[in-house]
Amino acid sequence: MDLKKCSRCKLSKDEVLFRVKFNNLNKKGNTDRLNPQCYQCELEVREESKLKNPTYAFERRLLRRFGITLIQYNEMLKEQNNLCAICKKTFEERGKPCVDHCHTFGTIRGIICDNCNIGIAKFADNIEFLKQAIVYLEVAQGKRSLYDMFHALTFDREAGVR
C-alpha cells in the first residue's frame, strides 16, 4: 500500500483515493500521475466553487459549446420575451431553455424549450420531414386529404426538388 499526502487536508492516504490525472506529469513538484488532492477534498473544493459562483459551470458550457457569454444568452432570452422561439410558451411550462444551433455549421438559431429541442432533434433538423409531419397532422385533423399526404409533398430525391 503506497501512501500519498493530500495537498489540501495534509493527511497521508492510500494512492487509490487520488484520481489519476495525465496532465500533471510535468507540473512542478508532482512527478506522479495522481491529483495532488485526494478525491474527497477535490469534491469539497468543487462544491465550494459552486457556492461561490453558481453560474460558473453554465457560463463555461455556453462559451465552450456555443461560443457565447452569459450576457449574450440573457440578451437572446430577453429578445424572445423569455419564451421558446418555436412554441412561444414559457420555459416553466415546457421545460428548461436550450440553445438551439445548427449541427452542420454551428450557428445559433435561438433558445427553445427542452420539448421543442427534442422534437427538432427527432426530425434531424430536416425541413422536408417537418413539412411532411405537418401534412400528416393536417390529414389526421381532416384539414387535408390523403392525396396531399402521399402526393403533394413528394419530391424527386435525386434532383432535390419537388
C-alpha positions in Angstrom: 0.0 0.0 0.0 1.6 3.3 -1.2 0.7 6.4 0.7 0.4 9.9 -0.7 -0.1 13.2 1.2 -3.1 15.3 0.2 -2.1 18.9 -0.5 -5.4 20.2 1.0 -6.2 18.1 4.1 -2.5 17.2 4.7 -3.4 13.6 5.5 -1.4 10.7 4.2 -3.8 8.4 2.3 -3.7 5.3 0.1 -3.0 6.3 -3.5 -6.2 4.7 -4.6 -8.0 7.6 -3.0 -6.4 10.0 -5.5 -7.6 10.5 -9.1 -5.3 9.8 -12.0 -4.5 12.9 -14.0 -2.4 12.6 -17.0 -1.8 16.3 -17.4 0.1 16.5 -14.1 3.2 14.8 -15.4 5.3 17.9 -16.0 3.9 20.2 -13.2 6.5 21.3 -10.6 6.5 19.1 -7.5 4.1 16.5 -8.9 6.1 13.7 -10.7 3.4 11.0 -10.3 0.2 10.8 -12.3 -2.1 11.4 -9.3 -4.0 14.6 -8.5 -2.4 16.5 -5.6 -5.7 16.5 -3.7 -7.5 13.4 -2.5 -10.8 12.7 -4.2 -12.8 13.8 -1.1 -11.0 17.1 -0.9 -11.4 17.6 -4.7 -15.2 17.1 -4.3 -15.3 19.6 -1.4 -13.4 22.2 -3.5 -15.8 21.7 -6.4 -18.8 22.2 -4.1 -17.3 25.3 -2.5 -16.7 26.7 -6.0 -20.3 26.1 -6.9 -21.5 28.0 -3.8 -19.2 31.0 -4.6 -20.3 31.2 -8.3 -23.4 29.0 -9.0 -23.5 30.0 -12.7 -19.8 29.3 -13.4 -20.3 25.9 -14.9 -23.2 27.1 -17.0 -21.1 30.1 -18.2 -18.2 27.8 -19.2 -20.5 25.4 -21.0 -22.1 28.2 -23.0 -18.7 29.5 -24.0 -17.2 26.1 -24.8 -20.1 24.6 -26.7 -21.7 27.6 -28.4 -19.1 30.5 -28.2 -21.5 32.8 -26.4 -21.3 34.5 -23.0 -24.0 34.5 -20.3 -24.7 38.1 -21.2 -25.4 37.2 -24.8 -27.5 34.3 -23.7 -29.6 36.5 -21.5 -30.0 39.1 -24.3 -31.3 36.3 -26.6 -33.8 35.3 -23.9 -34.9 39.0 -23.5 -35.3 39.4 -27.3 -37.6 36.3 -27.2 -39.6 37.7 -24.2 -38.3 34.7 -22.2 -40.4 32.4 -24.4 -39.5 29.4 -26.5 -38.7 30.6 -30.1 -40.9 27.8 -31.5 -43.9 27.2 -29.3 -43.9 30.7 -27.6 -44.6 29.1 -24.2 -42.7 29.9 -21.0 -39.9 27.7 -20.1 -41.6 26.9 -16.8 -44.5 25.4 -18.8 -42.4 23.4 -21.3 -39.0 22.6 -19.9 -35.6 24.1 -19.5 -34.2 26.5 -22.1 -31.9 25.0 -24.6 -29.6 26.8 -27.1 -30.7 25.7 -30.5 -27.9 25.5 -33.0 -27.3 24.1 -36.5 -25.3 20.9 -36.1 -23.8 21.4 -39.6 -22.5 25.0 -39.3 -22.7 25.6 -35.5 -24.7 28.8 -35.9 -27.1 29.6 -33.1 -30.8 29.8 -34.2 -32.4 30.8 -30.9 -33.3 29.5 -27.5 -36.0 26.9 -27.3 -37.7 24.7 -24.7 -36.5 21.2 -24.0 -39.6 19.7 -25.6 -39.1 21.6 -28.9 -35.4 20.8 -28.9 -36.1 17.1 -28.6 -38.7 17.4 -31.4 -36.3 19.1 -33.8 -33.6 16.5 -32.9 -36.0 13.6 -33.7 -36.6 15.1 -37.2 -32.8 15.5 -37.6 -33.2 19.3 -38.4 -34.7 18.1 -41.8 -37.2 20.7 -43.1 -38.8 18.2 -45.6 -39.5 15.7 -42.7 -41.1 18.5 -40.7 -43.3 19.6 -43.7 -44.4 16.0 -44.2 -45.2 15.8 -40.5 -47.4 18.9 -40.8 -49.3 17.4 -43.7 -49.7 14.2 -41.8 -51.2 16.1 -38.8 -53.5 18.1 -41.1 -54.8 14.9 -42.7 -55.4 13.4 -39.3 -57.4 16.5 -38.3 -59.4 16.5 -41.6 -57.8 19.7 -42.9 -56.2 18.0 -45.9 -56.9 14.9 -48.0 -54.9 11.7 -48.1 -53.9 12.7 -51.7 -52.0 15.6 -50.2 -50.3 13.3 -47.8 -49.0 10.9 -50.4 -48.6 13.2 -53.4 -48.3 16.9 -52.6 -45.1 16.6 -50.6 -43.4 14.0 -52.7 -40.3 15.3 -54.4 -37.6 14.0 -56.7 -34.9 12.9 -54.2 -32.3 12.6 -56.9 -32.9 16.2 -58.2 -33.6 17.5 -54.8 -36.8 19.3 -55.8 -40.5 18.7 -55.6 
